Amino acid sequence: RQSTEAVVSTQSTGHPLRAGLLTGRLGQRTGVISNFAVYSKGGLPLTEHTMADYLKSVGYKTGVIGKWHLGHTQKYHPLSRGFDYYFGLPYSNDMGCLNNSTVYNIKVDPVCGTNKMWNISVPLYENRKIIEQPVDLVTLTQRYAQRAQRFMSTAIEENKPFFLYIPMTHVHVPLSFARQETGNHFIDTVIEMDEYVGKVANFLKENDIDKNTIMIFTSDNGPWEYKCDLAGTASPYLGKWQKTNGGGGSSSKMTTWKVVTVSHS
């Protein structure tokens, strides 16, 4: 029922790969070859069409829950790029101050006002409205899971096929988690991420839609070497974030799909 395939990321940072996943095009064609900053006015070029654009045009309910980071001004907002629903962060969870969260990072001062980037606290959006600022990262994953289940439930009630894009905040620093399991911050974050993925997968099974739903799990780039044990490892591969060895860090991909045997008479 599950097939696991090893793939190598062609990008060493997240934005080009995010753009590639949603458009099916390389960064050299989309023009997205580096990361967008908090003060960036642009985003994924408006000449590009996303997977959500195409699926929405044929009747799919489309949603994104998690870190967008492809432009946060109005015309680059997820609701302007083919998505019906959005819940998440406009950019990385380390791109602003987080005064209300217990988080783990290296050499970053999370106090607002210390430099240009830290003058703005990280916001949490629901559609086009900021509902929390600064975001509480400790409870964020649980809220992601709740919104994902709600989105899928609504699609089932409306009898519509759905496309749900879940670009998780985990395991980007600063690390955060609701429950300490091992005492290792990275492992505890991975455990929480695993539980989140499990909730989504279990929802599909419990509602008997796993047999006609494709679930793809992948990562955007390799570990951030500068963050040491808070970043994990790409072992046995050599690639790391913002480095080109091994394609910028070998990324794993798992596709889940029900195998159906068709007999012909």
N, C-alpha and C positions, 0 to 999 in steps of 0.2 A: 504493500500500500504506500510505502514511502520509498523514494529514490533519492540518494544523496550524491551530489556531484561536486567535485572540487573545481573551483574556478579562480582565476586570478583577476583582481581589479585592474582596470586600465587607467585609473586615476589615483592620485595620492592624496586627494582631499575630497571632502564630502559633496560639495556643490556640483562639480562636473558629473559625478555619478548620479546624484539626485536628478539632475536635468536629463541625464541619459536614460535613467529608468522610466521617467515620465514621457519622454519624447521618442525614445528609440534611436537617438542620434548622438554621435560623439561630440565632445566639447569643441573640437575644431570646427564643427558645423553649426552648433548652437551659439557659439561665442562664449559659453560659460566655461572658462578655463581656470578660474580662481574663486575664492570665497567672497561673499558679500559681507560688508561690515554693518554695524549698527546704523551708521550715518549714510549708507548707500541709498541712492534714490532709484536705482535701477533694479533689475532682476532678470529672470528668464525672459529673453526677448519676446515681444508680443507677436513676432512673426512665427513663433513656434507653437505647435498645437500639442497638448498633452493627451495622454491616454484617457484622462477623465473627459476631455472635450469630445473625443470620439465615442466613448461608451455612453456618455450622457445623451448624445445625439441619436442613439438607437434604443433609448428607454431605460438605461441603467440609473439607479440611484447612486450618487458618488459622494464619498466623504474622505476627509483626511484628518487623522487624529495623531498629533505629535508635532515634531519639529519641522517646520516648512522650509525656511532658509533659502527661498528662491525669489526674494523680493517682498518687502512688507509695506510698500506704499499701495494705494488703492488699486491701481490697475494691474499690479503684480500679485495682489492678494489671492489666496486660493479660490475664493468665490468668484474671482474674475478669470480663473484659469480652468474652468470646467467642473469645479466641485460645488455640490449642493450644501455641504456642511463642513465646518472647520472647528476644531477644538485643539489648541496647542500653543506652542511657542513660535514666534516669528523668526527666531534665529537661535543660535546655540545658548545653552544654559549658563555658559561662562561669560556671556557678552553683556554684563551688567551686574549691579549689586544685588545681593540676596540676604538682606538683613534678617529675615525671619526663618531661615532654614539651617539645619545642622547638616553641613556638607563637608566633603573631603577633597582637598586640592593641594597643589604644591606651588608656593611662591606667588600667590594671588591674594590681594587684600580685598575682601568682599564688601568693604565699607563704602557707601556712596560718597562721591565728591573727591576721591583721591586722585583721579585723572579723568581725561575726557570720556573714556569708555564707561567708567563707573559712575558718571553723573546720572545715568538712567538705570532704574531697576528693571529687571527682566519681567516682561508682562506675560500674562496668560490670556489668550483670546478665546472667545466662543463666537464663531462667525466673524463679524466685523467689530465686535465690542470687547474692550478690555474688561475682564471680570475679576482680575486679581493682579495687583502689582505692589511689591514684588511677588512673584509666584512662590508658593510653598512647594519646593521640590520633594520634600519628604512624603507628601500625600499625592503627588502628581501621578504616579504610575497607577495607583488605585483608581483615580478619577479617569485616567485614560481607558482603563478596562471597563469601567461603568459606561462611559460614553460609547465605546466600541460595541458593547452588547446592546445598548439602547438603539444605536444606529441600525444594527442588523435586525433587531426586533421590529423596528419601524418598516424596514424594507420588506420583511416577511409579511407583516400586516397589510402592506400596500400591494402585496403580490408582485413585487418588482425585483428583477435581478440587481445585484449591487456590486460596486467596486469600492473597496475600503483600503485606502493607503495609510499604513501605520509606520511613519518614520519615528522610531522611538528616541526619547532623550537618552536613555541608557545605551552604551556605557561611557558616554562623554563626561569628562570632568566638568564641574565638580560632581563627584559621586554622591549619591543620596539613596536612602532606602528607609522603609517604614519599620523594618524588623531586623535586628542583628542576629545572624545565624552562626557565623563562624569566627567573627572578630577580624576577618580580612575584608577590608572595605570593597575591594574589587569583586571578590567572590560573592559577597552579600548582595552587591548590585546585580551581578549576573543571575543569582538565584531569583531575585525579584523580577528581572526581565523574563526569565524562564517561566515563572508563574503566570505572568501577563500573557505570554504567547500561549500557554496552556489553557487559559481561560477562553481565549478566542477560539482555539481549536476545539475545546470541549463544547462551546456554544454551538458550533457548526454540527457536531455529532449529536448533541442533545435535541436539536431541532431538525434532525434528519435531512440536513442540506450539505453534509460533508461529501456526499457522493457526486454532487454536481457543482462543487466549489473548488477552485484551484487556490491553494495557499502556498505562497512563495516566501521563504525566509532568507534574507541575505544581509550582508554588512557593506558599509561604504568604503572603508579603507583600513589600513593596519593600525597598530597601536602608536600612541603619541609617546615617543621615546623619552622626551623631556619629563614626562610625568611618572616615570619609573614604575613602581609596583601598583600605581593607581591606574595604569593603562593596559595591563594585561600583556600578552605576548602573541606573536605570530608564529612561534615555533611550530614546525621546523623550518619555516620560511624566513627570509631575510628582510622583507619589506616592512617599512614603518611609515607613519603618517608624514606627509610632505617629503618623502623620499621615493625614488623610483625603483629601487631594488625590488624584484618580485612584483612589479606593477604597483608599487606603493603599499604593499601589504596584501598578502593573499587573503581573499575573502571567501567565506564558505557560503554555499547556497543549497537550500533543501526545498524541493518541490513535493508537495503532498497531493496525490490525485488517485482516485479510486480506479483500479484497473477493471475494465468491463470486458468480458468475453462475448463476442458477437458470433452467433452461429448462422450459417447460410443454408437454406434448404434448396 
